[in-house]
């Protein structure tokens, strides 16, 4: 990395409110947000500090149409964090992730799977957030630069909570946390890692709402069973 590229990178982190950097592992030549080696510091900072650093964010084009920044919700000391793609219309209106139809299904997935497996767990006991914090127009997939900017705040959230495991919901979250381009079908059902934290990838609830995805619903249930037993047994 030459001096000019390094200078721009440091300015980018400074604009995000990040002052301390550390290097862990070998950074990828492609410095995507999914690179587990391209670390940022502040591992013990509280979530409130991260939210304050986001402020009234105007760092990317997603701010243009948003109603609320959707930061995250749930138990900030949870051993389990779910990461989705980004807010939809209901989430943008309320400022809370996963409150629309997909969110209602996620609640059922968590609580019903836990109940069937004999694990006392309610949705509010886990932490839920997204890769991007503002709603993409028309619910489109976030662009790489949008994921890069918001992804730094996601990483700080995960470092702050440092859960026992993370669940990536859908392809966007999977790419953000692993850097891999394969689809969810190929990545799901087995353990990956984000930094030193075990990561399970499964389908996004919005995908499971489609009537023809019955097989995917069964696979998501198996993924959640494996995840919940790992975290709570």
Number of C-alpha atoms within 10 A of each C-alpha: 7 6 8 9 10 11 11 11 12 15 13 14 16 12 13 18 14 19 12 10 13 10 11 12 11 10 14 13 8 9 13 20 24 22 22 22 17 18 18 19 15 16 14 12 14 15 19 10 12 20 16 11 15 18 10 11 15 10 14 14 14 19 18 12 12 19 15 18 25 25 24 22 17 16 16 21 14 17 17 23 26 20 27 24 26 26 30 24 17 16 22 23 16 15 21 23 27 27 20 17 14 18 19 12 18 21 18 14 19 18 17 16 18 19 13 10 12 10 15 11 16 14 16 12 17 19 22 24 24 24 29 29 31 29 28 24 16 8 12 10 15 19 13 13 13 19 26 20 19 21 23 19 25 25 23 23 26 22 21 18 22 20 19 16 22 26 24 27 25 22 24 26 27 30 21 26 28 21 19 13 12 11 14 20 14 10 19 22 18 14 16 18 14 20 19 11 16 18 25 24 30 28 25 23 22 16 15 19 14 11 8 10 11 12 9 16 20 12 16 22 17 14 20 21 17 15 23 18 13 12 14 13 7
